[in-house]
């Protein structure tokens, strides 16, 4: 996962919603190699380690905007449930909940991608 393609694919999964950089639960589950349902269940079982303010559920409007603007999310269009999104802070705690070497390495790569995206965004804002 250390190559450029992997970092780029993670960065493609980071969105800004409600003025916060987030990643969808389904994308996190894919990166960690677990089902979305399993990821969300692990979070619910360990809520004391994962403060609720770092995860929120999308509204119908937010879901619609994502599906409209991102072709790879077309399957969400027909989903009856609204996805959860995770902030960088929540991702940093997931490796403790998922308890695997893969989860630790994956969390590091995802957090590095959040940091890179934040730096790019900050640089663009400064040059406007």
Helices and strands as residue ranges (DSSP letters): H 4-11, E 14-17, E 20-24, H 25-32, H 36-45, G 52-54, E 55-57, H 60-69, G 71-78, E 84-87, H 88-98, H 101-126
